[in-house]
Every structure is written in structure tokens, then in C-alpha cells.
Amino acid sequence: MPIKNRIFAGMRKWLLLFLYATATMAQSPITAVKTGTFYFKADDYAGFDAFGFQYFIKDNAFIKSNGKDKFEYKKIAFGKITRADIQNPLLMVLFYEDFNAAVLLDNQLNEVREIRFNDLSSPVVAHALGMAGQNRLWLFDTLTQQIMLFDYLKNTLTPLATPLKETVKTYQSDFNNFYWIDAKDDAYVIDVFGKVTAMGKVPPNDAMLFLSGQSILFTTDGKLLFRDGKSGTVQTVLGTENSPKKFYCEAQILAIFTNFGITNYKITLP
């Protein structure tokens, strides 16, 4: 990249940071109340469920534990776990991007189904994968640059919308929607019917979580921030661990993942 372009890119980043910082100072902070800590060592964190179990990855094994009961799954043949989706704790999906494959697990981490995308009648190269509703998975195929729904019972693919102009840089999904941020830091959401909605530029961040109503939680410089989807205002979340490695929020419960494990908080978001 030419020096002039690098300088411009750097100035743009700091300008965005300044604008978000200004918006943050204009708002009252949100305070998270600590409720407890679950100590463990892990390489990555996938979240928690309503039954008190935490889900994480350690030494390429997927682990489910509540401190008393523990379940573990490992599939050496597929290599490194890229992502774990625990939206449905009765049927979870592990994505192995390097092997272009996935597995479905039951609530005791028994393997229910193995999926090899290279073996489909119309092969795809999956770069993003997540659980959708009605026996389907969200999938982004790098060969066609399309977001698809994959029916894992019928082994059929349904492309949604037109091919993307930019690749998917980071993503998140739920049963009805697939969210993504492209290489230009523009955010979008697509529903199961193929309707695409632009969500605008995302703030400079180290990690991000899409919430309902197009609101987001994100970290910048070790601080956790909340951006309201309606007003666009940004508020600091006080009382949380500094420099979180990852975080997860569901039903007004916030989990912060650090080198020591998970710290849980009660949080009230607008």
C-alpha cells in the first residue's frame, strides 16, 4: 500500500475512534453487576446456556461444563475447530473450516451427524457456518460468494440473494438471521427469505457481538461499549473485566472470558 494511502487509512481509523469516543462521553454509562466467576483454562469461548453450562475449546476439544458435570468432544481427523455454535443446546454445530466440514452434536456432545461439504453433489467451500432453523445451517460459500441455507437432512443448498461484492470478514447468526461485516467494515443482515438490510459502518473494534434491534456490544482498547441500534449512541459498560478476550450476552446476562475463565454479570441494556 502506498505511503499516502496508509496515512489516510490511519487517519480514518483515529477519526472514527474520536467520533465514537465523543458519542460515548455524551451518554450515561451502563453498569454491569458481577454475579460470579467460573474458573477454567481455555483457548476459546463459545458461550453459556440456560441450564448453567459453559462451553469452551481447549486443546482443540469442545467442552461443556458446569463445574460439576463435564462433557468433551474431539475429532482429530478434522483438524482445528474454527467455530462452535451453541444456540440450540440440544443440537450444536462445530465448524472445521480447514477441512471444509462440520459435525452436529447432541446435549451430551455425542456426534449426531458428520458433514463434508466437499462430498456434496454441488461442492462448496464454507467460510462461515452457523445454525439456522428448520434443520438448516447458514453457510457462506467462497466459490460463489453467496450466503446459503444448507438443509443437513436433505443435503441441499438454497442460495440467498445475489453474490456479495466483498468477502465476509466476520459474522454471527441466529435461527432467522445471518449478520456479517465485510472487508470495508460495512455491516449487513440477511433473513431466511433473502432480504438484505444494510446496518452501516461498524465502529473500530477488537471484538463485536450483534444484539437485537441492530444494537451491538464491542470492545475497543480493552473497554466494553454498547451502541444503541435506534439512536446510534454509544455508552461505556462499567464494572467489567479489563481487556476481555471474548464476551457473550444473552437474556441480560453478560459473560466475560479472560485468561482465568468466565466472569458473569447482570446487565440491563436499553
N, C-alpha and C positions, 0 to 999 in steps of 0.2 A: 504494500500500500504506500503511495507517495506520502512524503512528509506532510504536505498541506492537508491531505485527507485525514491523516492520523490526528493532526492538531484539531481539525474540525470535529472529528468523532469524539475526541476527548472533551472539547468544549461543550458539545451537545450533551454528553453524559452528565457533566457537572451542572449544566443549566437545568436539566431535568431534576437532578437531586435537589438543587436550590429551590425549585418551584414546589416540589413535594414537601420539602422541609418547611417552607413558608406556610403551606396549607396546614401542615401538622401543628405548627405553633399557634394557629388561629383557632384550633379546636381543643376542647377539654379532653384530657387523656382518658383512656379506658383502663380500668384497674382489674387485673386478674387475681383471684384469691386462691392461694395454694391449698390443696386438699390432701396431698400425699405424694410419696415417691416410691417407685418400683425400681429396685436396683438390679441391673444386669449389664453385661458387656455385649455389644453387638456391632456389626458393621453397617447395618441399615435398619430402618424402622418403617413398618407398614401401617400401624395404627392400632386401634382397640375396638372391641365390640361391646354390645350392651350387656354381656354376661361377665364382664370383668377380665377378659383375656387380653393380653398384649401380644402383638405379632411382630416379629423381627427376623432379621437374617444375620447369621453368624457362621463364618467359615463355609459359606455357600450352602448352609442348611436353613430351611424355613422352619421357624419355631413359634409355637403357640403356648403361652404360659400365663398362669395367674398367680404364680409364686408357690402354689401347692401342686396343681396338675400341670403336666408338660407333655406336649406332643411335638414330634420332629419329623421333617421330610427332607430327603436329599436325593437328587438324581444326578449322579456323576456324569452319565453319558451325555447330558445336555449342556454341560458346562456351567457358566456363571448365571445366576438368577439376575435378570435385568430389572424386574418389577414384580411386585406382589399386589394383587387386588383382593381386598377382603370385604367388599361391600356387602356380599351375601356370605355370612359366616358358615352357612350350611353348604355352600359351593363356591370355593375360592379358585382363583386362577393365578398361576405363576407363568411369567413370560421369560423365555430364553432367547434373546434377540440374536446372539451369535450363532445359534443353532437353528434359527427360524422355526421355533417350536414353542409349545405351551403344554401345561398339564392342568387338569381340573382336580381339586381336592375336596373331600368331604370335611365335616366338622372335626374329625379326629385325624385329619391330614392323611387319610388313605387316598391313593390315586384312583380317581373315577374314570378319567379319560385322558389319553395322550393325543396331542395334535401336532402333526408335522406338516407345515404349510408347503414344503417342497413336494409333497406327495399328492396335493390336490390336482384335480383334472385341469384346473387353470391355476398354476402355481403363483404365489405372491411372495414378496419379501417384506415381512412385517417390521415396521419401525416403531409402531405404537400399538398397544393392545390393552383392552380393559373390558370388564364385564358390562354387558347391556342386559335388557330384559328379554323375556320370551326365548330362552335357550340360544341367545346370540352373544357375540363378542364384538366390541368396537375394534376396528383394525385400520391402520394407515399403511398402504402399500407403496413402497418407494418405486416400484416398476411403473405404475400408472399415475403416481402422485394423487391417489384418490383415498378418501375416507370411505370405509365399507362396513357393512354389518355381516358377520360370519355366523351362520347357523351351524353349531357344532354337532347337532344331531343329524342334520341332512348333508353336512359338508358343502354347503352352498354359500356363495358370496353375493351380496347385493350392494353395488356401488351407490354412493350418495353424492348428489351434486356433481359439479364439474371438477376436473383435476386442479389441484392447488398450484398457484404460481410460485409460491415459496414453500420450502420444506417445513415440516413440523419440528420446532426446536425443543419444546417441552409441552406436556399435555396432562390432562386429567379427565376422568369420565365418571358418569353415574349411569343408572339404568336407562335414562331417557336422553342424556346429552353427552356430547364429546366436546371438551374445551381444548383449545390449543393456542400456542404462541408461535408465530413464525420467525424467520430469520431477521425480519425487520422490526421485531418486538411489537407487532400488531396482534391483538387477541381476538379470537372468534369462538363462537359456539354453534354447533350443528345439532339438530334434534333427529330423532329416529325417522322422521318423514323427509329429511333432507333440507330443511330450512336453515340457512346460514345467517347468523346475526353478528355483525361487527361490534366489538367491545372497546375499540380504541387502543391507544398505546398503553402498554403496561409500564409502571414505574421501574426505575433501576432497582434490581433486587438480587439477592443471593438465593432465595427460595420463595416459592409462592404457592398459595392454596386458594382456589376458587370456592366461593361460598354462594349461598342462594341469593337471587336478586342481583347477580353480577358484582357483588361485593367481593373483596379479596383480603386475605391476610398475607403479608410478605415481610421479609427481613432485609434490612439494609444496614451495613456497618454494625452488625451484631444486635440491632434493635428490631423488635417486632412491631409492625404497624398495621393498621386497618384502614382500607379505603372503602367508603360507602358507595355502593353501586348507583344509587339515585342521585346524590348530591355531588359525588366526586371528591368530597372532603376526606382528609387523611388525619387519623388520630394515632397517637402513640399508645401502645399497650404496656402499662406499667405493672411491675411486680413479678415479671417473668425472668427466667434464667437468661443470663447474658450469652450471646453467641451460640444460639441453638443450632445443632447440626440439622435438625429437621423438626417439623411440628405437624400436628394433626388436630382437627377440631370437628366435633360432632355433638349435636344436641346441647350446645352451650358448655361443653367440656373441652378444655384445651390440654393437649399433651405435648410437652417439650422434650425432645430427645437430645441428650448430651452424652458425654463420654462415660457418665456414671449410670445412665439408664433413663427412665421416664419420670418427669415430674408432672403431676396432674393439677389443673386449675379449674375453678369455676369462673366462667366469664360471661358477661352479658353484652352482646353486640347489638347495635341498632337494627 
